[in-house]
């Protein structure tokens, strides 16, 4: 399954990328699978997406949690808790 991941604000700057496609194993996955895959990259990913980091997620422009199911082709946005306008 492939999903498009978008990074916003401070996360975009920290990771040095604004978007990427991730391949997740299997036909079914939850948003937590994306976070797990990104944390395995080490710092700065593991720190910025840590359990207490306070980031937010949206799937197809709807706020989502780690247990939100994903489908092939979904767009997942990850942004820090405070985003300026």
C-alpha positions, 0 to 999 in steps of 0.5 A: 500500500502506498500513501502520500505523507505531507509535512507542515511547518516546523516538521517540514523544516526539521525533516528537510522534505515537504512530501514523500510517498511511503510504501506500507506492508500489506493491504491494510494499515493504520496511521500508526504504521506511518509513525512507526516507519518514520520513527525507525529512521532515527533522529530527528524523526524519532524525537519529533514524532515521539509519544509525547511530541504532540504532533497532529495528523489528518487523513485526506484532510480530516483530523485523524488519530493513530488508529485511523485506517488507511487505504492505498493512495490516501494523503496523510498530513503530519503537523506540529501542535501549534501552526502559525497562520 
